[in-house]
Each structure stands twice: as structure tokens, then as C-alpha cells.
Amino acid sequence: MALSGLQIFKLLAKTNCKDCGFPTCMAFAMQLAAGKAELDKCPHVTDEVKAELGEASAPPVRKVTIGSGDYAVSVGEETVLYRHEKRFENPPGIAVYVGDDTDDSAFEQKLETFKTQEFERVGQVLRAKMFAIESADAGRLADRAKKASDTGAAVVLMSEDAAALKQAAEPIKAKKPLLYAATAENFDQVSAAAKELNVPFAITAPDLDQLAELGQKAIDGDFKEVVLDPMSANLKDALRDQTYIRRAAIKKKFRALGFPTIAFPCKMTDDKNLQVVYAGVFVAKYAGIIVLDTSDPGHLMPLLVLAQNIYTDPQRPMQMDQGVYPLNDPSEDSPVLLTTNFSLTYFTVAGEIEASKVPTWLLVMDTEGQSVLTSWAAGKFVADAIAPFVKKSGIEEKIKHRKIVIPGYVAQISGELEEELSDWEVVVGVREAADVPRYLRQMTSA
Ligand code: SF4
């Protein structure tokens, strides 16, 4: 049963040392009780208290990991309903569906496409990491599961037959496949297979009351890695069910629904473009795993980008390390451009510089991940901060000229910066990254 903030407080060290990031033990206890802090943030909790608080401090949506290695997909562990309240923790796993209506050559094709669909965006590699294999034929299920697993993918095994699930999971159990699914009829068999193989399993029921009953059964059986499928028939029902489940887990601390969910756009429509639209809804609200009948990069990329955006911590912009970035093999005569360490800014500017093929030094200043105009407005990207950064960056040892190009959006600081950097010429560059190649070519051909 969940403990109150006061009950948790009584178990803490009560020193108000602030090591947890909260001003007092009481503040930390209240946040812990609300599911908005993690127990391990307090380094002074004894093992006995950890054991006592274990269940109370578990996140309201439990964490479940499917797969292993680079393609392991961890879902759940969420503590808020809305991203701006704190952040969303684990982006949904995107699974490529393979059913009995997929013939062997189409399956091979999906395996091949799966291996190659990979995108890099703002320094992160994005890809679908899962296959969902369904078959009424136990042999085919096992065979395809093995082939899918051999690509590295995390695998969801789908069958109504608990014995078939076990047979397919056994050879790949080290890679933690998800058994889908336990129903009211076969709960005991599927959960027993999951326990024996030490793998997670999904539960499914035709309404949320019955789903909660199975969720409670899983809790009573001490199963922690469980995924919920509310069997929603269409997008409207699915949105309602996903929202009810999340609200019950977060607001009511209702443990029986405190597990991540799985959603099947592939079962709602045959139109693959529409599946992507549905999946976009599930990325935002609130699926842990989303199963699509496509491995086409054109379908997957927008979803992965959407998930990346939504699951980025809104209080901590993605940022680069401060420093001097050599692009296109620059020399001591190459131009020097200055920008901020907001990742999106860096990768946009760096991408344009690389496309220009002009050897360039890019100076990236730590502005706590803020963009050029935002950091200027916040007083972080201003002359008396930029000048010491340039001096200490080491750029002066790499070049023999003293000319620095600042972003066009902060033209107003050029005079002051020239005063601060008295031996440098400060040049106002372009405003938009898209204009950088033209600007660099003109600059270097002059
Ligand atoms: S780190 Fe622990 S002991 Fe220190 S203030 Fe936070 S809760 Fe209290």
C-alpha cells in the first residue's frame, strides 16, 4: 500500500542536508509520496528503510524491459500525466508487426528493412527496435521469433497458446522477449511460463475492470514486469483507455493498472499512413509499445522524431559540450564561426557547414543549452561572457588570423565584443543556418 509523505518522512534521516536536491527531508518525502522523486536520490537511506519503502517508492507506472543490448527497450517508469510537470521518462518502443498473412519473402524483406532503418538527429541514433511476431502455428512463431531476434531486435511473441509462447521464447529467453498475452483463461499458464523463463508478459482483457483484475492477480503473484493491453477497438476507445490507465496509475496510485501499455494501430486499420497517424497519438498518450504493420523508414522516421521531441526533458535542453569543433578539416587560415551549445542549433549549423565543404572552426559556447536569441535575452550570450570563452577556448593557438563571425541575430553585441576582444575583428554573419554555405563560400573566395 502507498505510504503518505509523513509516513515516509519518519523513515528518512531528517538532517535536511539537501543532498537529494530538495531543501528538506519533508519536501523530499512529499515528492516521493507523489511519485515525483526517486528514493535513490537520497544517499542516506539505509537498506532496511529501502526494503520498507520499496513498494511505496516504486514509480506509479512500473518499468519493464524487453530485449537486450543496444536494442533493449525499457518502457514505463512514468511519474506524471503531462510532460511539463516534470518529464516523460522512457519513449515508446516501436514494433514492426509480422502476422500469418505475411509470407516468407515479405518477412525477409521486413527483416532487411529493419536492419537498415536508422536515423541520426541532434546527435542521437533513432530506430525501431522491436518486432511483434504473431502466428497460430507454434513452429512458425518460434522460427520467425528466432530470425527476428537474430537481428538484435527486442521481440513481442503473440499467440493465444501458452505452450507455443513458451516454445518460441525458450531459445531467445536471454533477450527477454515479451509474452503476449495472458487472458482470464490462460493467465496461470502464461504467467508460469514467464516466471520460469524470467521474461515479461502482457495481460489483456476486454474492459478496464477485467484488466485491473488481472493486474491485481499479477501483483499478488509478485510479477513486476507486466504490460497492459486494454484491447481497444478503435482510436477513440484507445485514447480513452490509455488515458484512464495513466490517470488511475498516477493520480489514484492504483497499482493494478500501474504498468506500461501496448497499442496496436496495425489492428485498427490496414491503411499504413493512418497507422502512423494513430501511432502519433499513442506516442503522446500514453503507450509503452506501439505495433505497426510497416518497417518503411518513411513511416517510422516521423514517429521516432515525435517520440524524441516529446521525451526530451523540457527542463534540460539537449546540449553539446562547449569547445572548438573542427569541420571539414580546417587549417590556420580557416574562418571561425561562433554559436551556442543548444543541440538543435549546433547540428543545424554544423550540418550546413559540412554541406558547404568549406573548412571551418565552429566555436560552441556553453549557454546551458539555450539557442542564440534565448541565451542573448537571458544575458548568457553577451560580450563579457563570450570574450573570456574565446580566450580560453584554445582557438588562438589553432589559427593565425583574428577574425570571428557571430550569428546575425546578435549583431547588436558586435561593438561591445570588439572592445572585449581588442585584438580580434568581429564580423556579423548570417541569421539563418541555411545561408551559412553561401556566406562561407563568399567569405573564403574574397
Ligand atoms: S538527502 Fe536524504 S537526508 Fe538529506 S535532505 Fe534529502 S531526504 Fe533528507
Residues whose N, C-alpha, C, O or C-beta is under 5 A from the ligand:
A	BS01	SF4	L12 A13 K14 T15 N16 C17 K18 D19 C20 F22 T24 C25 F28 K41 C42 P43 H44
